[in-house]
């Protein structure tokens, strides 16, 4: 289990590092192609829109077909599409690259998270999901610094080649060290619970509704939220649960940049922060109301 967890940790870190290298520079890159405020929103939303569409489907499919092969395909696409930014010559082609990149991402992080959920010991979800989230936060944390240094030293195009390298490394590590054992887990789970892998069943659960609401709006409580998702996933399917969990965040990331772009162009940037604060308060209240029974021993 330790080797698998380290492999998944490295893969998640590499992908998030590549993302962190590029994302802070994306507004500047898009503006160099003539992007307005609304087009900046569209460029950012394209990635999340694709993830929103594919993530729940990939999570559900991986519950039935296995995870490793989809993770590897996603990493391969992620690596190749990283070079697509180099050849984008307009805001329209940049949007398409972002959209396709979002499809690739839907095959990676949610399924990596699901695989972690498959292998963590019962009762240790918070500990291991906390460790796992460190990989993502480290990647996002180091990425912008590396991207800034590369841009100042070698120009903006260099960051896209740099984005490609961690994904390629993650693909090699995952291909070599990660085993595919989800099928045996699925067969065992199906013997005990017929709701496994069912969207209808998982979406009727109040705790899941609370998680999706919280994921949609907040990222502060990520380790705790992912730990609860792992617990829910043992009943409904780890891929299905983590797929929906990631989809909720993607939905927020689709809507938020579009709304923010329109608000910046019309009302002003200051209003965005007021709206964000209000949304966070509402999301936290809904999360509490929908998940207050968590920990009583039942997933109602």
C-alpha positions as CSV (number, residue, x, y, z in Angstrom):
1,X,0.0,0.0,0.0
2,X,2.9,2.4,0.9
3,X,4.4,2.1,-2.6
4,X,1.1,2.7,-4.3
5,X,0.3,5.7,-2.1
6,X,3.7,7.3,-2.8
7,X,3.2,6.7,-6.6
8,X,-0.2,8.4,-6.4
9,X,1.2,11.2,-4.3
10,X,4.0,11.8,-6.9
11,X,1.5,11.7,-9.8
12,X,-0.9,14.2,-8.2
13,X,2.0,16.5,-7.3
14,X,3.4,16.4,-10.8
15,X,0.1,17.2,-12.5
16,X,-0.7,20.0,-10.0
17,X,2.9,21.4,-10.4
18,X,2.4,21.6,-14.1
19,X,-1.0,23.3,-13.7
20,X,0.5,25.7,-11.1
21,X,3.3,26.6,-13.5
22,X,0.9,27.8,-16.2
23,X,-2.3,29.0,-14.6
24,X,-1.0,32.3,-13.0
25,X,0.5,33.3,-16.4
26,X,-2.6,32.3,-18.4
27,X,-4.3,35.8,-18.1
28,X,-1.2,37.5,-19.4
29,X,-0.9,34.9,-22.2
30,X,-4.6,35.3,-23.2
31,X,-4.4,39.1,-23.0
32,X,-1.4,39.0,-25.4
33,X,-3.9,37.4,-27.9
34,X,-6.4,40.2,-27.3
35,X,-8.6,38.6,-24.7
36,X,-11.1,40.9,-22.9
37,X,-12.4,40.3,-19.4
38,X,-15.2,38.0,-20.6
39,X,-12.8,36.1,-22.8
40,X,-10.5,35.6,-19.9
41,X,-13.4,34.1,-18.1
42,X,-14.2,31.8,-21.1
43,X,-10.5,30.7,-21.3
44,X,-10.5,29.7,-17.7
45,X,-14.0,28.2,-17.7
46,X,-13.3,26.0,-20.8
47,X,-11.0,23.8,-18.8
48,X,-13.5,23.4,-15.9
49,X,-16.4,22.9,-18.3
50,X,-14.7,19.9,-19.9
51,X,-13.9,18.5,-16.5
52,X,-17.5,19.1,-15.4
53,X,-18.8,17.1,-18.3
54,X,-16.4,14.1,-18.2
55,X,-15.4,13.8,-14.5
56,X,-18.6,12.1,-13.1
57,X,-18.7,9.7,-16.2
58,X,-15.0,8.8,-15.8
59,X,-15.4,8.2,-12.0
60,X,-18.4,5.9,-12.6
61,X,-16.7,4.1,-15.5
62,X,-13.6,3.5,-13.4
63,X,-15.7,1.9,-10.7
64,X,-16.7,-0.7,-13.2
65,X,-13.6,-0.9,-15.6
66,X,-10.6,-0.1,-13.4
67,X,-8.6,3.1,-12.8
68,X,-5.0,2.7,-13.9
69,X,-5.5,2.5,-17.6
70,X,-7.7,5.7,-17.6
71,X,-5.2,7.5,-15.3
72,X,-2.4,6.6,-17.8
73,X,-4.4,7.7,-20.8
74,X,-5.2,11.0,-19.1
75,X,-1.6,11.6,-18.2
76,X,-0.6,10.9,-21.8
77,X,-3.2,13.4,-23.1
78,X,-2.2,15.9,-20.5
79,X,1.4,15.7,-21.6
80,X,0.6,16.0,-25.3
81,X,-1.9,18.8,-24.8
82,X,0.6,20.8,-22.7
83,X,2.4,21.5,-26.0
84,X,-0.9,22.7,-27.6
85,X,-0.5,26.0,-25.8
86,X,2.7,26.6,-27.7
87,X,0.9,26.4,-31.0
88,X,-2.3,28.4,-30.0
89,X,-2.2,31.6,-32.0
90,X,-5.6,33.2,-31.0
91,X,-7.9,33.3,-28.0
92,X,-10.2,30.9,-29.8
93,X,-7.5,28.2,-30.3
94,X,-6.3,28.8,-26.7
95,X,-9.9,28.2,-25.5
96,X,-10.0,24.9,-27.4
97,X,-6.7,23.8,-25.9
98,X,-8.0,24.6,-22.5
99,X,-11.2,22.6,-23.2
100,X,-9.3,19.5,-24.3
101,X,-6.9,19.8,-21.4
102,X,-9.9,19.8,-19.1
103,X,-11.0,16.4,-20.6
104,X,-7.6,15.0,-19.9
105,X,-7.6,16.3,-16.3
106,X,-10.9,14.5,-15.7
107,X,-9.1,11.2,-16.3
108,X,-6.4,11.9,-13.8
109,X,-7.0,13.7,-10.4
110,X,-10.5,12.3,-9.6
111,X,-9.3,8.7,-10.4
112,X,-6.1,9.1,-8.5
113,X,-8.1,10.3,-5.6
114,X,-10.5,7.3,-6.0
115,X,-7.5,4.9,-6.1
116,X,-6.2,6.5,-2.8
117,X,-9.7,5.9,-1.4
118,X,-9.5,2.3,-2.5
119,X,-6.3,1.6,-0.6
120,X,-6.5,3.6,2.6
121,X,-7.3,1.6,5.8
122,X,-10.8,2.1,7.1
123,X,-10.8,4.7,9.9
124,X,-7.6,6.3,8.6
125,X,-9.3,8.3,5.8
126,X,-8.6,11.7,7.3
127,X,-4.9,11.0,7.9
128,X,-4.2,9.7,4.4
129,X,-6.4,12.1,2.5
130,X,-4.7,14.9,4.5
131,X,-1.3,13.6,3.2
132,X,-2.7,13.3,-0.3
133,X,-4.0,16.8,-0.3
134,X,-0.4,18.0,0.6
135,X,0.7,16.7,-2.8
136,X,-1.8,19.0,-4.6
137,X,-1.2,22.0,-2.5
138,X,2.6,21.6,-2.9
139,X,2.2,21.4,-6.7
140,X,0.0,24.5,-6.8
141,X,2.4,26.3,-4.3
142,X,5.7,25.6,-6.1
143,X,4.2,25.9,-9.7
144,X,3.7,29.7,-9.8
145,X,7.3,30.3,-8.5
146,X,8.8,28.0,-11.1
147,X,6.6,29.5,-13.8
148,X,7.7,33.1,-12.9
149,X,11.4,32.2,-12.9
150,X,11.1,30.4,-16.3
151,X,9.2,33.3,-17.8
152,X,11.8,35.9,-16.6
153,X,14.7,33.7,-17.8
154,X,13.5,32.0,-21.0
155,X,10.2,33.6,-22.0
156,X,6.6,32.6,-21.6
157,X,6.7,29.7,-24.1
158,X,9.1,27.9,-21.8
159,X,6.5,27.4,-19.2
160,X,4.4,25.2,-21.5
161,X,7.4,22.9,-22.1
162,X,7.9,22.9,-18.3
163,X,4.2,21.9,-17.9
164,X,4.7,18.9,-20.1
165,X,7.7,17.5,-18.2
166,X,6.0,16.8,-14.8
167,X,3.0,15.1,-16.6
168,X,5.4,12.9,-18.6
169,X,7.2,12.0,-15.4
170,X,3.9,11.1,-13.7
171,X,3.0,8.9,-16.6
172,X,6.2,6.9,-16.4
173,X,5.9,6.5,-12.6
174,X,2.3,5.5,-12.8
175,X,2.8,3.0,-15.6
176,X,5.7,1.3,-13.9
177,X,4.7,1.3,-10.2
178,X,0.9,1.4,-10.0
179,X,-1.0,-1.9,-10.2
180,X,-4.6,-2.3,-11.4
181,X,-6.6,-4.0,-8.8
182,X,-9.9,-2.1,-8.8
183,X,-11.7,-4.9,-10.6
184,X,-11.3,-7.2,-7.6
185,X,-12.4,-4.5,-5.3
186,X,-15.5,-3.8,-7.4
187,X,-16.5,-7.5,-7.4
188,X,-16.2,-7.7,-3.7
189,X,-18.2,-4.5,-3.2
190,X,-21.0,-5.5,-5.5
191,X,-21.5,-8.7,-3.5
192,X,-22.3,-6.6,-0.4
193,X,-24.0,-3.5,-1.7
194,X,-26.1,-3.2,-4.9
195,X,-26.0,0.6,-4.8
196,X,-22.3,0.6,-5.7
197,X,-21.7,2.7,-8.8
198,X,-25.3,4.1,-8.9
199,X,-25.6,7.8,-9.6
200,X,-29.3,7.7,-8.5
201,X,-28.4,6.2,-5.1
202,X,-25.5,8.4,-4.3
203,X,-27.3,11.7,-5.3
204,X,-30.1,10.8,-2.9
205,X,-27.8,10.9,0.0
206,X,-27.9,14.1,2.1
207,X,-24.3,13.9,3.1
208,X,-23.3,13.7,-0.6
209,X,-25.5,16.7,-1.3
210,X,-23.7,18.6,1.4
211,X,-20.3,17.6,0.1
212,X,-21.1,18.7,-3.4
213,X,-22.4,22.0,-2.1
214,X,-19.3,22.6,0.0
215,X,-17.0,21.5,-2.9
216,X,-18.8,23.8,-5.2
217,X,-18.0,26.9,-3.1
218,X,-15.2,26.1,-0.6
219,X,-11.7,24.7,-0.8
220,X,-10.6,25.5,2.7
221,X,-11.9,22.3,4.2
222,X,-10.5,20.1,1.4
223,X,-8.8,17.4,3.5
224,X,-11.9,16.8,5.7
225,X,-14.2,16.9,2.8
226,X,-12.2,14.4,0.8
227,X,-12.1,12.1,3.9
228,X,-15.9,12.1,4.1
229,X,-16.0,11.5,0.3
230,X,-13.8,8.4,0.8
231,X,-16.2,7.1,3.5
232,X,-19.2,7.6,1.2
233,X,-17.3,6.1,-1.7
234,X,-17.0,2.7,0.1
235,X,-20.8,2.4,-0.2
236,X,-21.6,4.0,-3.5
237,X,-18.3,3.5,-5.5
238,X,-15.1,5.3,-4.9
239,X,-14.8,6.6,-8.5
240,X,-18.5,7.6,-8.6
241,X,-18.1,9.6,-5.3
242,X,-14.8,11.3,-6.1
243,X,-16.0,12.0,-9.7
244,X,-19.1,13.8,-8.4
245,X,-17.0,15.6,-5.7
246,X,-14.6,16.9,-8.4
247,X,-17.5,17.8,-10.7
248,X,-19.0,20.1,-8.1
249,X,-15.8,22.1,-7.9
250,X,-15.6,22.1,-11.7
251,X,-19.2,23.5,-11.9
252,X,-18.1,26.3,-9.6
253,X,-15.0,27.0,-11.6
254,X,-17.1,27.1,-14.8
255,X,-19.6,29.6,-13.5
256,X,-17.3,31.7,-11.4
257,X,-14.8,32.9,-14.0
258,X,-17.6,33.7,-16.5
259,X,-19.5,35.6,-13.8
260,X,-16.3,37.3,-12.6
261,X,-15.4,38.4,-16.1
262,X,-18.8,39.9,-16.7
263,X,-18.8,41.7,-13.4
264,X,-15.3,43.1,-14.0
265,X,-16.3,44.5,-17.3
266,X,-19.6,46.0,-16.0
267,X,-19.8,46.6,-12.2
268,X,-16.1,46.5,-11.1
269,X,-13.7,44.1,-9.5
270,X,-14.5,45.0,-5.9
271,X,-18.0,43.5,-6.1
272,X,-16.5,40.1,-6.9
273,X,-15.1,39.8,-3.4
274,X,-18.4,40.7,-1.8
275,X,-20.2,38.0,-3.8
276,X,-17.5,35.4,-3.1
277,X,-17.8,36.1,0.7
278,X,-21.5,35.7,0.6
279,X,-21.3,32.5,-1.4
280,X,-18.8,31.0,1.1
281,X,-21.2,31.8,4.0
282,X,-24.2,30.2,2.2
283,X,-22.1,27.2,1.2
284,X,-20.9,26.6,4.8
285,X,-24.5,26.8,6.1
286,X,-25.8,24.3,3.5
287,X,-22.9,22.0,4.2
288,X,-23.7,22.0,7.9
289,X,-27.4,21.4,7.4
290,X,-26.9,18.5,5.0
291,X,-24.1,16.7,6.8
292,X,-25.0,17.2,10.5
293,X,-25.8,13.5,10.8
294,X,-22.3,12.4,9.6
295,X,-20.5,10.5,12.3
296,X,-23.6,8.9,13.7
297,X,-22.7,5.6,12.0
298,X,-25.2,5.9,9.2
299,X,-25.0,7.4,5.7
300,X,-28.6,8.3,5.3
